[in-house]
Amino acid sequence: MKATIWHNPKCGTSRKTLAILENLSGVDVEVIEYLKTPPSADKLAQLYKDAGISPAEGLRKRGTDAEERGLPDASDEAVLEAMAAEPILIERPLVETDKGVRLCRPQDKVLEIL
């Protein structure tokens, strides 16, 4: 099975999720450091749709200016464009497998798609 994780190595939850993936046999893990290689707005839209959440639910509020910018109440398109332009606004980690996508907070949510 292939698993892609949009990862921030400075984030403890992201590191724990990656460790779960790396410790499973039969899982080929692709790590994308999304702060260095941000996903496009279209890719983010697909990930959130597949995860069954709205872009606003995937918005990182802590440690960002998302609230001050009104992003939690903005349109999906505005949130996605802001995230693509400033990937720090993306809540992490996102994991995609053939079984679906999860925003892995807490990290055990990754088990739902393995």
N, CA, C and O atoms as a Tinker XYZ file with bonds, in Angstrom:
   456  protein
     1  N      0.837000   -1.174000    0.000000    73     2
     2  CA     0.000000    0.000000    0.000000    64     1     3
     3  C      0.885000    1.241000    0.000000    63     2     4     5
     4  O      1.930000    1.288000    0.649000    81     3
     5  N      0.432000    2.244000   -0.750000    73     3     6
     6  CA     1.144000    3.522000   -0.780000    64     5     7
     7  C      0.435000    4.512000    0.125000    63     6     8     9
     8  O     -0.794000    4.591000    0.131000    81     7
     9  N      1.211000    5.266000    0.888000    73     7    10
    10  CA     0.678000    6.327000    1.742000    64     9    11
    11  C      1.492000    7.584000    1.494000    63    10    12    13
    12  O      2.723000    7.552000    1.505000    81    11
    13  N      0.799000    8.689000    1.273000    73    11    14
    14  CA     1.453000    9.982000    1.110000    64    13    15
    15  C      1.092000   10.832000    2.316000    63    14    16    17
    16  O     -0.081000   10.987000    2.655000    81    15
    17  N      2.116000   11.381000    2.959000    73    15    18
    18  CA     1.900000   12.250000    4.121000    64    17    19
    19  C      2.420000   13.641000    3.790000    63    18    20    21
    20  O      3.558000   13.809000    3.351000    81    19
    21  N      1.558000   14.641000    4.012000    73    19    22
    22  CA     1.969000   16.044000    3.926000    64    21    23
    23  C      2.443000   16.391000    5.330000    63    22    24    25
    24  O      1.645000   16.518000    6.258000    81    23
    25  N      3.741000   16.540000    5.466000    73    23    26
    26  CA     4.441000   16.464000    6.740000    64    25    27
    27  C      5.157000   17.762000    7.071000    63    26    28    29
    28  O      5.677000   18.453000    6.195000    81    27
    29  N      5.168000   18.076000    8.377000    73    27    30
    30  CA     5.999000   19.159000    8.905000    64    29    31
    31  C      6.871000   18.523000    9.985000    63    30    32    33
    32  O      6.364000   18.161000   11.046000    81    31
    33  N      8.176000   18.381000    9.734000    73    31    34
    34  CA     9.048000   17.711000   10.697000    64    33    35
    35  C      9.137000   18.414000   12.051000    63    34    36    37
    36  O      9.602000   17.807000   13.015000    81    35
    37  N      8.705000   19.674000   12.155000    73    35    38
    38  CA     8.737000   20.387000   13.437000    64    37    39
    39  C      7.500000   20.100000   14.288000    63    38    40    41
    40  O      7.438000   20.500000   15.451000    81    39
    41  N      6.520000   19.410000   13.714000    73    39    42
    42  CA     5.248000   19.140000   14.400000    64    41    43
    43  C      5.269000   17.746000   15.028000    63    42    44    45
    44  O      5.490000   16.749000   14.341000    81    43
    45  N      5.037000   17.690000   16.332000    73    43    46
    46  CA     5.047000   16.408000   17.043000    64    45    47
    47  C      4.001000   15.438000   16.529000    63    46    48    49
    48  O      4.294000   14.252000   16.375000    81    47
    49  N      2.794000   15.902000   16.261000    73    47    50
    50  CA     1.740000   15.020000   15.757000    64    49    51
    51  C      2.109000   14.488000   14.379000    63    50    52    53
    52  O      1.862000   13.322000   14.073000    81    51
    53  N      2.691000   15.326000   13.562000    73    51    54
    54  CA     3.123000   14.902000   12.236000    64    53    55
    55  C      4.234000   13.853000   12.338000    63    54    56    57
    56  O      4.224000   12.863000   11.607000    81    55
    57  N      5.181000   14.070000   13.235000    73    55    58
    58  CA     6.265000   13.088000   13.431000    64    57    59
    59  C      5.713000   11.752000   13.927000    63    58    60    61
    60  O      6.151000   10.694000   13.477000    81    59
    61  N      4.746000   11.798000   14.860000    73    59    62
    62  CA     4.152000   10.557000   15.388000    64    61    63
    63  C      3.379000    9.817000   14.305000    63    62    64    65
    64  O      3.427000    8.589000   14.236000    81    63
    65  N      2.668000   10.555000   13.462000    73    63    66
    66  CA     1.929000    9.922000   12.363000    64    65    67
    67  C      2.891000    9.270000   11.384000    63    66    68    69
    68  O      2.656000    8.147000   10.937000    81    67
    69  N      3.964000    9.957000   11.050000    73    67    70
    70  CA     4.973000    9.394000   10.151000    64    69    71
    71  C      5.580000    8.143000   10.757000    63    70    72    73
    72  O      5.809000    7.166000   10.044000    81    71
    73  N      5.844000    8.150000   12.046000    73    71    74
    74  CA     6.408000    6.964000   12.710000    64    73    75
    75  C      5.454000    5.775000   12.610000    63    74    76    77
    76  O      5.896000    4.648000   12.386000    81    75
    77  N      4.155000    6.011000   12.771000    73    75    78
    78  CA     3.182000    4.925000   12.621000    64    77    79
    79  C      3.284000    4.335000   11.220000    63    78    80    81
    80  O      3.329000    3.117000   11.052000    81    79
    81  N      3.319000    5.204000   10.221000    73    79    82
    82  CA     3.396000    4.732000    8.833000    64    81    83
    83  C      4.686000    3.966000    8.563000    63    82    84    85
    84  O      4.669000    2.920000    7.915000    81    83
    85  N      5.801000    4.488000    9.060000    73    83    86
    86  CA     7.101000    3.854000    8.796000    64    85    87
    87  C      7.259000    2.519000    9.523000    63    86    88    89
    88  O      8.041000    1.672000    9.092000    81    87
    89  N      6.535000    2.325000   10.608000    73    87    90
    90  CA     6.667000    1.085000   11.378000    64    89    91
    91  C      5.739000   -0.021000   10.909000    63    90    92    93
    92  O      5.757000   -1.117000   11.468000    81    91
    93  N      4.934000    0.242000    9.901000    73    91    94
    94  CA     4.042000   -0.786000    9.364000    64    93    95
    95  C      4.688000   -1.449000    8.159000    63    94    96    97
    96  O      5.196000   -0.772000    7.265000    81    95
    97  N      4.668000   -2.764000    8.140000    73    95    98
    98  CA     5.217000   -3.457000    6.979000    64    97    99
    99  C      4.219000   -3.356000    5.827000    63    98   100   101
   100  O      3.007000   -3.336000    6.041000    81    99
   101  N      4.731000   -3.295000    4.638000    73    99   102
   102  CA     3.884000   -3.251000    3.458000    64   101   103
   103  C      3.348000   -1.871000    3.112000    63   102   104   105
   104  O      2.504000   -1.745000    2.225000    81   103
   105  N      3.819000   -0.836000    3.793000    73   103   106
   106  CA     3.379000    0.525000    3.482000    64   105   107
   107  C      4.553000    1.283000    2.872000    63   106   108   109
   108  O      5.591000    1.465000    3.507000    81   107
   109  N      4.370000    1.716000    1.636000    73   107   110
   110  CA     5.360000    2.527000    0.934000    64   109   111
   111  C      5.009000    3.987000    1.200000    63   110   112   113
   112  O      3.990000    4.476000    0.710000    81   111
   113  N      5.835000    4.686000    1.967000    73   111   114
   114  CA     5.522000    6.033000    2.426000    64   113   115
   115  C      6.223000    7.084000    1.560000    63   114   116   117
   116  O      7.439000    7.051000    1.374000    81   115
   117  N      5.425000    8.008000    1.043000    73   115   118
   118  CA     5.961000    9.177000    0.361000    64   117   119
   119  C      5.777000   10.355000    1.306000    63   118   120   121
   120  O      4.660000   10.639000    1.740000    81   119
   121  N      6.863000   11.038000    1.626000    73   119   122
   122  CA     6.826000   12.176000    2.534000    64   121   123
   123  C      6.971000   13.462000    1.725000    63   122   124   125
   124  O      7.942000   13.652000    0.992000    81   123
   125  N      5.984000   14.335000    1.878000    73   123   126
   126  CA     6.042000   15.639000    1.229000    64   125   127
   127  C      6.079000   16.695000    2.326000    63   126   128   129
   128  O      5.118000   16.856000    3.078000    81   127
   129  N      7.184000   17.405000    2.410000    73   127   130
   130  CA     7.272000   18.514000    3.369000    64   129   131
   131  C      6.532000   19.683000    2.743000    63   130   132   133
   132  O      7.082000   20.428000    1.931000    81   131
   133  N      5.266000   19.828000    3.140000    73   131   134
   134  CA     4.367000   20.759000    2.465000    64   133   135
   135  C      4.775000   22.223000    2.610000    63   134   136   137
   136  O      4.338000   23.056000    1.817000    81   135
   137  N      5.602000   22.557000    3.606000    73   135   138
   138  CA     6.065000   23.941000    3.704000    64   137   139
   139  C      7.083000   24.255000    2.611000    63   138   140   141
   140  O      7.223000   25.404000    2.192000    81   139
   141  N      7.798000   23.212000    2.149000    73   139   142
   142  CA     8.775000   23.373000    1.069000    64   141   143
   143  C      8.137000   23.133000   -0.295000    63   142   144   145
   144  O      8.498000   23.781000   -1.278000    81   143
   145  N      7.182000   22.197000   -0.352000    73   143   146
   146  CA     6.504000   21.833000   -1.594000    64   145   147
   147  C      5.007000   21.857000   -1.342000    63   146   148   149
   148  O      4.394000   20.810000   -1.135000    81   147
   149  N      4.409000   23.053000   -1.357000    73   147   150
   150  CA     2.992000   23.142000   -1.014000    64   149   151
   151  C      2.094000   22.536000   -2.092000    63   150   152   153
   152  O      2.384000   22.633000   -3.284000    81   151
   153  N      0.999000   21.910000   -1.655000    73   151   154
   154  CA     0.030000   21.411000   -2.631000    64   153   155
   155  C     -0.726000   22.586000   -3.252000    63   154   156   157
   156  O     -0.844000   23.655000   -2.653000    81   155
   157  N     -1.228000   22.364000   -4.451000    73   155   158
   158  CA    -2.027000   23.394000   -5.118000    64   157   159
   159  C     -3.395000   23.491000   -4.454000    63   158   160   161
   160  O     -3.787000   22.612000   -3.686000    81   159
   161  N     -4.109000   24.554000   -4.754000    73   159   162
   162  CA    -5.475000   24.706000   -4.247000    64   161   163
   163  C     -6.345000   23.558000   -4.722000    63   162   164   165
   164  O     -7.189000   23.069000   -3.971000    81   163
   165  N     -6.149000   23.116000   -5.976000    73   163   166
   166  CA    -6.935000   21.990000   -6.505000    64   165   167
   167  C     -6.630000   20.699000   -5.765000    63   166   168   169
   168  O     -7.542000   19.927000   -5.466000    81   167
   169  N     -5.358000   20.453000   -5.466000    73   167   170
   170  CA    -4.991000   19.241000   -4.720000    64   169   171
   171  C     -5.574000   19.289000   -3.310000    63   170   172   173
   172  O     -6.090000   18.288000   -2.814000    81   171
   173  N     -5.493000   20.447000   -2.671000    73   171   174
   174  CA    -6.076000   20.589000   -1.334000    64   173   175
   175  C     -7.582000   20.336000   -1.370000    63   174   176   177
   176  O     -8.124000   19.659000   -0.496000    81   175
   177  N     -8.257000   20.884000   -2.388000    73   175   178
   178  CA    -9.705000   20.669000   -2.510000    64   177   179
   179  C    -10.010000   19.183000   -2.617000    63   178   180   181
   180  O    -10.957000   18.701000   -1.995000    81   179
   181  N     -9.222000   18.450000   -3.396000    73   179   182
   182  CA    -9.416000   17.007000   -3.557000    64   181   183
   183  C     -9.162000   16.273000   -2.244000    63   182   184   185
   184  O     -9.919000   15.374000   -1.879000    81   183
   185  N     -8.103000   16.651000   -1.534000    73   183   186
   186  CA    -7.780000   16.000000   -0.266000    64   185   187
   187  C     -8.902000   16.199000    0.753000    63   186   188   189
   188  O     -9.321000   15.244000    1.408000    81   187
   189  N     -9.385000   17.425000    0.888000    73   187   190
   190  CA   -10.438000   17.697000    1.863000    64   189   191
   191  C    -11.746000   17.013000    1.468000    63   190   192   193
   192  O    -12.470000   16.510000    2.328000    81   191
   193  N    -12.047000   16.994000    0.172000    73   191   194
   194  CA   -13.254000   16.295000   -0.289000    64   193   195
   195  C    -13.156000   14.819000    0.067000    63   194   196   197
   196  O    -14.103000   14.241000    0.600000    81   195
   197  N    -12.006000   14.207000   -0.228000    73   195   198
   198  CA   -11.808000   12.783000    0.060000    64   197   199
   199  C    -11.792000   12.499000    1.558000    63   198   200   201
   200  O    -12.126000   11.393000    1.983000    81   199
   201  N    -11.408000   13.485000    2.358000    73   199   202
   202  CA   -11.396000   13.317000    3.817000    64   201   203
   203  C    -12.780000   13.581000    4.421000    63   202   204   205
   204  O    -13.029000   13.270000    5.585000    81   203
   205  N    -13.671000   14.158000    3.614000    73   203   206
   206  CA   -15.010000   14.462000    4.113000    64   205   207
   207  C    -15.057000   15.667000    5.036000    63   206   208   209
   208  O    -15.917000   15.765000    5.912000    81   207
   209  N    -14.113000   16.589000    4.824000    73   207   210
   210  CA   -14.094000   17.811000    5.639000    64   209   211
   211  C    -14.046000   19.026000    4.722000    63   210   212   213
   212  O    -13.688000   18.924000    3.548000    81   211
   213  N    -14.412000   20.169000    5.276000    73   211   214
   214  CA   -14.354000   21.409000    4.507000    64   213   215
   215  C    -12.942000   21.995000    4.588000    63   214   216   217
   216  O    -12.186000   21.674000    5.504000    81   215
   217  N    -12.589000   22.854000    3.628000    73   215   218
   218  CA   -11.301000   23.528000    3.731000    64   217   219
   219  C    -11.139000   24.272000    5.061000    63   218   220   221
   220  O    -10.043000   24.295000    5.621000    81   219
   221  N    -12.211000   24.876000    5.570000    73   219   222
   222  CA   -12.119000   25.590000    6.851000    64   221   223
   223  C    -11.765000   24.637000    7.985000    63   222   224   225
   224  O    -11.086000   25.029000    8.935000    81   223
   225  N    -12.222000   23.380000    7.893000    73   223   226
   226  CA   -11.877000   22.390000    8.925000    64   225   227
   227  C    -10.415000   21.964000    8.818000    63   226   228   229
   228  O     -9.847000   21.458000    9.786000    81   227
   229  N     -9.806000   22.163000    7.661000    73   227   230
   230  CA    -8.397000   21.843000    7.468000    64   229   231
   231  C     -7.486000   23.037000    7.657000    63   230   232   233
   232  O     -6.286000   22.960000    7.395000    81   231
   233  N     -8.052000   24.134000    8.110000    73   231   234
   234  CA    -7.310000   25.376000    8.296000    64   233   235
   235  C     -6.611000   25.389000    9.652000    63   234   236   237
   236  O     -7.233000   25.143000   10.686000    81   235
   237  N     -5.330000   25.674000    9.634000    73   235   238
   238  CA    -4.578000   25.788000   10.890000    64   237   239
   239  C     -4.791000   27.190000   11.446000    63   238   240   241
   240  O     -4.459000   28.190000   10.810000    81   239
   241  N     -5.349000   27.235000   12.642000    73   239   242
   242  CA    -5.613000   28.521000   13.273000    64   241   243
   243  C     -4.536000   28.886000   14.282000    63   242   244   245
   244  O     -4.127000   30.043000   14.381000    81   243
   245  N     -4.079000   27.882000   15.030000    73   243   246
   246  CA    -3.068000   28.136000   16.060000    64   245   247
   247  C     -1.735000   28.513000   15.412000    63   246   248   249
   248  O     -1.248000   27.833000   14.509000    81   247
   249  N     -1.168000   29.598000   15.890000    73   247   250
   250  CA     0.137000   30.025000   15.387000    64   249   251
   251  C      0.096000   30.686000   14.019000    63   250   252   253
   252  O      1.136000   30.888000   13.393000    81   251
   253  N     -1.109000   31.026000   13.550000    73   251   254
   254  CA    -1.234000   31.704000   12.262000    64   253   255
   255  C     -2.129000   32.943000   12.433000    63   254   256   257
   256  O     -2.679000   33.186000   13.507000    81   255
   257  N     -2.257000   33.704000   11.364000    73   255   258
   258  CA    -3.144000   34.861000   11.393000    64   257   259
   259  C     -4.479000   34.560000   10.710000    63   258   260   261
   260  O     -5.161000   35.477000   10.252000    81   259
   261  N     -4.848000   33.292000   10.640000    73   259   262
   262  CA    -6.074000   32.876000    9.952000    64   261   263
   263  C     -7.311000   33.562000   10.515000    63   262   264   265
   264  O     -8.171000   34.016000    9.762000    81   263
   265  N     -7.400000   33.636000   11.836000    73   263   266
   266  CA    -8.568000   34.258000   12.474000    64   265   267
   267  C     -8.635000   35.748000   12.124000    63   266   268   269
   268  O     -9.692000   36.250000   11.743000    81   267
   269  N     -7.519000   36.444000   12.252000    73   267   270
   270  CA    -7.483000   37.879000   11.971000    64   269   271
   271  C     -7.861000   38.176000   10.521000    63   270   272   273
   272  O     -8.429000   39.226000   10.223000    81   271
   273  N     -7.546000   37.256000    9.635000    73   271   274
   274  CA    -7.852000   37.439000    8.214000    64   273   275
   275  C     -9.271000   37.000000    7.850000    63   274   276   277
   276  O     -9.700000   37.138000    6.705000    81   275
   277  N     -9.991000   36.469000    8.839000    73   275   278
   278  CA   -11.366000   36.045000    8.584000    64   277   279
   279  C    -11.480000   34.752000    7.806000    63   278   280   281
   280  O    -12.544000   34.450000    7.265000    81   279
   281  N    -10.410000   33.985000    7.737000    73   279   282
   282  CA   -10.421000   32.771000    6.929000    64   281   283
   283  C    -11.373000   31.688000    7.435000    63   282   284   285
   284  O    -11.943000   30.975000    6.609000    81   283
   285  N    -11.579000   31.521000    8.755000    73   283   286
   286  CA   -12.512000   30.477000    9.188000    64   285   287
   287  C    -13.928000   30.665000    8.630000    63   286   288   289
   288  O    -14.678000   29.696000    8.516000    81   287
   289  N    -14.294000   31.895000    8.286000    73   287   290
   290  CA   -15.628000   32.177000    7.756000    64   289   291
   291  C    -15.615000   32.508000    6.263000    63   290   292   293
   292  O    -16.647000   32.872000    5.698000    81   291
   293  N    -14.468000   32.386000    5.637000    73   291   294
   294  CA   -14.330000   32.732000    4.222000    64   293   295
   295  C    -14.854000   31.585000    3.346000    63   294   296   297
   296  O    -15.120000   30.489000    3.838000    81   295
   297  N    -14.996000   31.851000    2.062000    73   295   298
   298  CA   -15.432000   30.819000    1.111000    64   297   299
   299  C    -14.371000   29.732000    1.005000    63   298   300   301
   300  O    -13.200000   29.955000    1.312000    81   299
   301  N    -14.799000   28.555000    0.568000    73   299   302
   302  CA   -13.850000   27.453000    0.374000    64   301   303
   303  C    -12.725000   27.878000   -0.566000    63   302   304   305
   304  O    -11.557000   27.575000   -0.319000    81   303
   305  N    -13.075000   28.576000   -1.638000    73   303   306
   306  CA   -12.074000   28.995000   -2.621000    64   305   307
   307  C    -11.053000   29.940000   -1.993000    63   306   308   309
   308  O     -9.855000   29.822000   -2.248000    81   307
   309  N    -11.529000   30.877000   -1.173000    73   307   310
   310  CA   -10.612000   31.825000   -0.528000    64   309   311
   311  C     -9.679000   31.105000    0.438000    63   310   312   313
   312  O     -8.491000   31.422000    0.504000    81   311
   313  N    -10.204000   30.142000    1.187000    73   311   314
   314  CA    -9.380000   29.384000    2.129000    64   313   315
   315  C     -8.336000   28.569000    1.371000    63   314   316   317
   316  O     -7.163000   28.560000    1.743000    81   315
   317  N     -8.758000   27.888000    0.315000    73   315   318
   318  CA    -7.832000   27.059000   -0.466000    64   317   319
   319  C     -6.737000   27.901000   -1.110000    63   318   320   321
   320  O     -5.574000   27.499000   -1.114000    81   319
   321  N     -7.087000   29.051000   -1.648000    73   319   322
   322  CA    -6.084000   29.933000   -2.261000    64   321   323
   323  C     -5.100000   30.439000   -1.212000    63   322   324   325
   324  O     -3.898000   30.508000   -1.470000    81   323
   325  N     -5.602000   30.793000   -0.031000    73   323   326
   326  CA    -4.712000   31.256000    1.043000    64   325   327
   327  C     -3.758000   30.150000    1.465000    63   326   328   329
   328  O     -2.571000   30.401000    1.674000    81   327
   329  N     -4.266000   28.928000    1.593000    73   327   330
   330  CA    -3.420000   27.797000    1.983000    64   329   331
   331  C     -2.345000   27.511000    0.932000    63   330   332   333
   332  O     -1.188000   27.261000    1.270000    81   331
   333  N     -2.735000   27.549000   -0.336000    73   331   334
   334  CA    -1.764000   27.283000   -1.406000    64   333   335
   335  C     -0.674000   28.352000   -1.427000    63   334   336   337
   336  O      0.491000   28.060000   -1.697000    81   335
   337  N     -1.068000   29.599000   -1.140000    73   335   338
   338  CA    -0.100000   30.699000   -1.138000    64   337   339
   339  C      0.759000   30.708000    0.116000    63   338   340   341
   340  O      1.936000   31.067000    0.070000    81   339
   341  N      0.161000   30.308000    1.249000    73   339   342
   342  CA     0.864000   30.314000    2.530000    64   341   343
   343  C      0.607000   28.967000    3.228000    63   342   344   345
   344  O     -0.309000   28.858000    4.043000    81   343
   345  N      1.400000   27.960000    2.912000    73   343   346
   346  CA     1.129000   26.603000    3.408000    64   345   347
   347  C      1.162000   26.445000    4.925000    63   346   348   349
   348  O      0.723000   25.413000    5.435000    81   347
   349  N      1.668000   27.434000    5.664000    73   347   350
   350  CA     1.614000   27.368000    7.127000    64   349   351
   351  C      0.160000   27.316000    7.596000    63   350   352   353
   352  O     -0.110000   26.902000    8.724000    81   351
   353  N     -0.775000   27.730000    6.744000    73   351   354
   354  CA    -2.203000   27.722000    7.078000    64   353   355
   355  C     -2.834000   26.333000    6.972000    63   354   356   357
   356  O     -3.993000   26.149000    7.344000    81   355
   357  N     -2.078000   25.360000    6.469000    73   355   358
   358  CA    -2.592000   23.994000    6.325000    64   357   359
   359  C     -2.383000   23.242000    7.635000    63   358   360   361
   360  O     -1.258000   23.121000    8.118000    81   359
   361  N     -3.482000   22.736000    8.209000    73   359   362
   362  CA    -3.362000   21.894000    9.409000    64   361   363
   363  C     -2.743000   20.567000    8.983000    63   362   364   365
   364  O     -3.048000   20.041000    7.913000    81   363
   365  N     -1.885000   20.045000    9.819000    73   363   366
   366  CA    -1.159000   18.827000    9.476000    64   365   367
   367  C     -1.295000   17.786000   10.559000    63   366   368   369
   368  O     -1.703000   18.078000   11.683000    81   367
   369  N     -0.945000   16.562000   10.198000    73   367   370
   370  CA    -0.593000   16.050000    8.884000    64   369   371
   371  C     -1.808000   15.523000    8.128000    63   370   372   373
   372  O     -2.760000   15.018000    8.724000    81   371
   373  N     -1.755000   15.647000    6.839000    73   371   374
   374  CA    -2.730000   15.005000    5.963000    64   373   375
   375  C     -2.092000   13.741000    5.416000    63   374   376   377
   376  O     -0.930000   13.753000    5.011000    81   375
   377  N     -2.847000   12.651000    5.404000    73   375   378
   378  CA    -2.342000   11.388000    4.867000    64   377   379
   379  C     -3.355000   10.868000    3.856000    63   378   380   381
   380  O     -4.559000   10.852000    4.113000    81   379
   381  N     -2.844000   10.442000    2.694000    73   379   382
   382  CA    -3.678000    9.898000    1.624000    64   381   383
   383  C     -3.223000    8.481000    1.297000    63   382   384   385
   384  O     -2.035000    8.233000    1.094000    81   383
   385  N     -4.175000    7.556000    1.249000    73   383   386
   386  CA    -3.932000    6.188000    0.797000    64   385   387
   387  C     -5.040000    5.822000   -0.190000    63   386   388   389
   388  O     -5.929000    6.630000   -0.460000    81   387
   389  N     -4.984000    4.609000   -0.724000    73   387   390
   390  CA    -6.054000    4.143000   -1.609000    64   389   391
   391  C     -7.394000    4.057000   -0.888000    63   390   392   393
   392  O     -8.446000    4.041000   -1.527000    81   391
   393  N     -7.356000    4.000000    0.439000    73   391   394
   394  CA    -8.585000    3.872000    1.230000    64   393   395
   395  C     -9.172000    5.215000    1.649000    63   394   396   397
   396  O    -10.242000    5.256000    2.257000    81   395
   397  N     -8.488000    6.315000    1.333000    73   395   398
   398  CA    -9.024000    7.621000    1.677000    64   397   399
   399  C     -7.978000    8.588000    2.176000    63   398   400   401
   400  O     -6.775000    8.356000    2.055000    81   399
   401  N     -8.464000    9.679000    2.743000    73   399   402
   402  CA    -7.612000   10.760000    3.268000    64   401   403
   403  C     -8.076000   11.070000    4.676000    63   402   404   405
   404  O     -9.272000   11.054000    4.965000    81   403
   405  N     -7.118000   11.353000    5.552000    73   403   406
   406  CA    -7.444000   11.787000    6.908000    64   405   407
   407  C     -6.524000   12.933000    7.310000    63   406   408   409
   408  O     -5.339000   12.961000    6.979000    81   407
   409  N     -7.120000   13.879000    8.041000    73   407   410
   410  CA    -6.350000   14.861000    8.777000    64   409   411
   411  C     -6.055000   14.163000   10.093000    63   410   412   413
   412  O     -6.960000   13.963000   10.903000    81   411
   413  N     -4.824000   13.796000   10.314000    73   411   414
   414  CA    -4.456000   12.879000   11.404000    64   413   415
   415  C     -4.166000   13.614000   12.703000    63   414   416   417
   416  O     -3.033000   13.642000   13.183000    81   415
   417  N     -5.195000   14.196000   13.251000    73   415   418
   418  CA    -5.164000   14.816000   14.567000    64   417   419
   419  C     -6.306000   14.211000   15.352000    63   418   420   421
   420  O     -7.448000   14.602000   15.110000    81   419
   421  N     -6.095000   13.313000   16.247000    73   419   422
   422  CA    -4.800000   12.792000   16.697000    64   421   423
   423  C     -4.196000   11.819000   15.673000    63   422   424   425
   424  O     -4.858000   11.415000   14.718000    81   423
   425  N     -2.968000   11.465000   15.887000    73   423   426
   426  CA    -2.213000   10.663000   14.923000    64   425   427
   427  C     -2.837000    9.294000   14.650000    63   426   428   429
   428  O     -2.631000    8.736000   13.572000    81   427
   429  N     -3.592000    8.742000   15.600000    73   427   430
   430  CA    -4.201000    7.425000   15.414000    64   429   431
   431  C     -5.252000    7.416000   14.314000    63   430   432   433
   432  O     -5.639000    6.341000   13.857000    81   431
   433  N     -5.727000    8.574000   13.875000    73   431   434
   434  CA    -6.703000    8.630000   12.774000    64   433   435
   435  C     -6.147000    8.001000   11.504000    63   434   436   437
   436  O     -6.906000    7.570000   10.636000    81   435
   437  N     -4.827000    7.949000   11.396000    73   435   438
   438  CA    -4.224000    7.358000   10.205000    64   437   439
   439  C     -4.597000    5.884000   10.072000    63   438   440   441
   440  O     -4.641000    5.357000    8.960000    81   439
   441  N     -4.864000    5.214000   11.189000    73   439   442
   442  CA    -5.196000    3.792000   11.154000    64   441   443
   443  C     -6.515000    3.538000   10.413000    63   442   444   445
   444  O     -6.745000    2.429000    9.932000    81   443
   445  N     -7.377000    4.548000   10.318000    73   443   446
   446  CA    -8.658000    4.406000    9.632000    64   445   447
   447  C     -8.500000    4.176000    8.138000    63   446   448   449
   448  O     -9.417000    3.661000    7.498000    81   447
   449  N     -7.353000    4.547000    7.565000    73   447   450
   450  CA    -7.172000    4.442000    6.110000    64   449   451
   451  C     -6.021000    3.506000    5.729000    63   450   452   453
   452  O     -5.485000    3.576000    4.623000    81   451
   453  N     -5.657000    2.640000    6.655000    73   451   454
   454  CA    -4.587000    1.664000    6.354000    64   453   455
   455  C     -5.182000    0.280000    6.206000    63   454   456
   456  O     -4.454000   -0.681000    5.952000    81   455
